[in-house]
Amino acid sequence: MPVTASLYERFRGVGRELLDLLSLYDSLSVSGAEWIPVEGSSPVSTAGADSSRQFEVYRGFILYAVQGYAMLVSREGFAGSVEDASVGYIEVSEVSRVGVKVARDSLISSTAKTLEVSLLHRVGGGGGVDLLLFDGSYESFLGPILVFKGELRRASPRLAERIQGLWEHRLKMLNELYGRVRLAFISKSSSKLNLVKHGGVRVKLGSSEYQVPDFIVVRRIISNVKPLKPGFLWYENPYMELRRECDEVKRVAPNLSCWYTLTYILLHPAGKIYQLTTPGRLSREEVAELVKQLKHISPDGYPYPLSATHHSSKLTRSDFRSLVALITPELETGREQLEQTL
């Protein structure tokens, strides 16, 4: 069905409202934060990992696959890679009480993150690596799967145990790595209100204060920086805490910090702004040194060990369906083939 004239006009109307709102954001004043430019770069031995996932609903099951890839880049260049995968299924009837989407996303996301940590543990666990890079935030690797733990355990104890097991395995590996190598988490998301709610940053329009997402704060600050140079955002309180999940984290991984440093970074003048979270409380000077290290491996504005592993781990929909086709004939009862001939 083609787009109707009514839908077209309504989208035009929303577009005009968004333009008005963005112009209002440009009038905000921000205090308690500043952009710190960083000159030069520091050679560093770095490993990064990423994964890709697909799923398919088939005859009451959700089949899923995750494949991951990690690579090591020494100070001299490419130094090696590892890859691995995880395949499993969820019984739809088992998760209907908690919701199929919640259960699916919780399990597959936890599987992917655990696979990525496992690959980096294999690459960097033996030493000789200065920096490990993760695609996502520190908080996302440690905490959010516990949000549904109580609900999942009541609705589907077996699935809850699977997710809990993945989470504990992931934290134990991070616990071993922490302290031996720097862990840095790069996220493209900046829609939360960390800066104004927890960071001491104040946003005003006239005499009124507003709570706006982080990306609005960062956008407003860098709009005043001419010319914009690679660097990072520094503000009154860059230290965030894993509040609700801290006790559980410490039970499994006593070495991991429940505090982490959160900032936003630019690694190339023509690049994009990314969120950087690192466990522990880093000083302004330590963040500046970390940004120098990231600049060294980010000629295009995004860390090469993450961009390369993103492409190398890519699992397309068509490839996954080809894999599913390998096993689905064995799952058929015979009636399906009969129906196709009638």
Helices and strands as residue ranges (DSSP letters): H 5-25, E 29-31, E 33-37, E 46-58, E 61-74, E 77-91, H 92-95, H 100-124, E 131-135, H 138-142, G 144-148, H 149-155, H 157-177, E 182-187, H 194-197, E 202-205, E 208-209, H 214-222, E 231-235, E 239-241, H 246-252, E 259-266, E 273-279, H 284-296, H 304-312, H 317-331, H 335-341
